[in-house]
Structure formats: structure tokens, C-alpha cells
Amino acid sequence: MSTIPSTTLLSALNWRYATKKFDATKIIPADTWATLEQALILSPSSFGLQPWKFLVLTDPHVKAQLVALSWGQTQPTDASHMVVFAVKKNLGADHVEKFLDRTIELRGGSKDALTPYKNMMLGSLAGAAKAGTLDAWQAHQIYIALGQFMTAAALLGVDTCPMEGIDRAKYDEVLGLAGTEYTTIVACPAGYRAADDKYAAAPKVRFKAEELIVRI
């Protein structure tokens, strides 16, 4: 595996910011976007269950409908691409079986050999469902994928803006998720910053390292 210099990573993370104004004339190249989709697919999740779907929006008509559902923020229309992160609700045995089938397809082996792992997963999901925290637990996984997507984008010179200020239920209606097993959690436009976005050059406001990092 090849590595990148530490300075390259830190430079990308310092360059990244929540882009308020995208250049609507700039489109992410197909090969770059394909790489970002793979970054989404490779995102880690609890037990590896991948309780999500990533809706990639490029249709101007669809994106335009989302502006009013995003408190008037124009990033959905101005950005080249828009990713809506949706979680699978009521995750249960059917999804676990699908995951195990895929595991065997890629790694070989048998369902019997995976029975202890299967029972552990089902036990955890059942316990969370009983406690009423299952959907919240799975929704938290979404933010792992979001963070990986934003970091990968920064390394490729692509701007992003995580958006929680959205009407999730209305997003579901526009995107055809209403009444399905999936529901919107967060959105993230991606593209290239406008030359006159004043926030691009603003210093990052972060607490000092000694206030945040605790070495034990």
C-alpha cells in the first residue's frame, strides 16, 4: 500500500471547509466522482452491516426542489453533485442474512461457520430494538460514511458542505424514500467553491490542541 505524506493530508484538511457557495459552472470529472463513490462504498460500519444507501443527485430538476427544503440554502443546485445519506430502518435478520451471503460470496466458507457471528449481530440488533435505540444506532453509522466522504473529497480537491439543516421527511418524498425501508439523515453537496466565497479564506476556528487532546 502506498502512503501519502502527513503534510499532504493536513494540507487537504486545512483547505477543506463547509462550502457556502459553489461554482455552478464546474462539474466534477467522471473519474473523480467514481473514486468518491468507491470511498462511500468502502466506509466502515458497525459489524460491517452497511445500514445505508447513498443517493447521488445530478438532475437539476430534482436538486432544485431541495433548496426550499434546505432552508433556502442554494448548495443543492449550485454544487456539481449532491449525496443524500439514508439509513435503513428497523435493521434485522433479513439484512444480516444478506450481509452473510455477500461475505461468503467474497470470502468463501459456509453459513454454519458464521453462525456465532450471526448470533452476535442479531443479539445486538435485538437488544437495541428492545431499548428503542436501534434506528438511532444505525443513523450514527451514517456520519462515519459522511466523514470518510468529506476527507476523500478534500484529498481530491473537491469541496463539500455537510447539511443537516434540511426537512428530512420532505426529502424522503422528493427522493422516493417515503414509505420505504430507508429515510434521509443528512445531505452533502460536492463540487468546487466559487471564487467569491468569502468563507474559503477565513481561518479555521478550532480550540487549541492541549484543550482537545488528552494523552493518557
N, C-alpha and C positions, 0 to 999 in steps of 0.2 A: 504494500500500500504506500502510495506517495503521500507526503505531508506538505503542508504549506507553512511558511514562516509565521511565527507568532505575530510579527508586525503586520502581516497581511490580514490576519483575522481581526486584530484590534483596529486596524485602519478601516476595514469594512463596517465594523460595529459602530465606530465613531461617525462614519459617513452616513449610516442609516438614521432615519428619523421618521416620525409619523407624518408622511407627506400630505400636506393640506391641499396642495394644488398640483395636479398632474398636467403634463403637456398632452393634450388630446390628439395631437398630430403624430405622436410617436407610438409605434406598435412594438411589442416585444417579439423578437425574431422567433420563428417556429422552433428552432433547435434549442434556444434558451428556455422557451416555455416547456418543451418536452423534458428538459432537465429538472425544472421546478416541479413538474408533475411527478417525476420519479422521487424527488425529495419528499413530497407529500406521501407517496406510497411507502417509502422507507421509514416513515415516522414510527417511533416506538409507542407501545401502548401496554396497559396492564394485561398480563398474561399473553400479550401479543394478539389480543382479540380484535383489534381494529374496529371499534364500535362506531364507525363513521361513514359518511360519504362526503366527497368534495365536489361541489357543483361549480364548474368553470363556466363563467358567463362572458361571452364576447358579443352577443346580439345587442346592438344599440337599442332596439325597442324594449327588450327585457330590462336592460340596465337603466334605461330612462325611467321606468316605472318605480325603481328602487330609491330614487332621490327623495321623493315625498315621504317614503317610509324610513328615511335615514335622517330625519330632522333637517331636511333641506341640504344636506351635505352633497356636493357635486362630484365627489370622488368616483362614485359608481359609473357615471357617464364619461368622465374625463380620463379615467385610467384605461390602459390597454385591455387588461383582463380583470375579472373580479372572481374571487373564490369565496363561496359560501360554505362554511363548515357546519355540517349537520350531524347530529348524533342519532344512533339507533335507540329507540325507546324500549323499555321492558326486555332488555337483553336476557336471553335464556338458552335453553337446551338446544334449540334449533341452530342458533348461531354458533354455539360451541361445537356441535356436530359438523357444521360447515367448515369451521376452522381446523378441526382434526382431520377432515377429509383432505383439505389443502396441505396440511402438514405431511400426511402420508404420501400425497402426490409428489411433493418436493423432496422429502427426506427418506421415503420408504418406510418399512415397518408395518405394524398392524394396529388396529383399534384396541385389541386386547392389551398390547404393551403400553398403550397410552391411557388405560383405564384409571390408574392412580391420579394422573394429571387432570383427566376429565373430571373426576370426582372432586378434586380440589377446586377446580374452577366453578363447577356447579354449586359447591358448598358456599363459596364466597359470594356468588351472584345471589343465591337464595337468601343468605344472611343479610345482604344489603337490601334486597327486596322486602324482607320482613321488617327491617328497620326503617324502610321508607327512604333509603338513600341511594338506591340503585341508579336511577336516572342522573342524579347529581354526580355520582362517582364517575359514570361514563362520560358525562359532559365535561368533567375536568380533564379527561384524556384529550379532548379537542385542543386544549391550549398547548399541549406538548407538540401536536402537529403544527399549530399556528406558529409557535416559536421556531420550530425547525424550518418551516417555510420562509419566514422572515429572515432568518440568518442565511439560508441558502440564497435567497434573493439578493441580499446585501453583498454576498461574495461574488455574485454575478453582475453586480452593478445595476440591479433592478430595485426600484423604490416600492415601498409598501405602506399601507396605513391600516392597522387593525381597527375595526369598527364594532363596538358593542352598542353604540347609540342608534339602534335600529328597532323597528317594530317586527319582532320575530314572527309573530302569528301572521302578519300581512306578508312578510317574506315567504312564508310557507305557502300562502295562497298563490302568489305570483309564480313561484317556482314549482308548483305542483306537488308540494310535500304535504299539504293539508290532507288529513285522513290516512296518511301512510305511516310506516313504522319509523320514519325519520322526521326530525324537527331542527330548524335553524338554531344555532348557538351564537355564532359570531361570523363576521364577514371581513374580507381583506382585499381591497383593490390593489393592483400591482401595475406598474408602468414606469414612467420616467417623469421626474419632477419638472415643473415649469420653471423657466429661467427667473421669473419674478416671484417665486415663492419665498417670502421673507424668512420663513422658518428654517430653510435649508442651511443658512449660515449662522443661525442662532446657537450659542454654546449649549451643550447638554447640561442640564441641571441634575446633578447626582450628589448624594451625600458623600462625604469623604470615606475612603476605604476603611479607615480604622473604626468608623461608626457602623459599617455594614458587615465586615468580615471578622468573624470570631474564630481564632485558631485555638484548638484545644489539644 
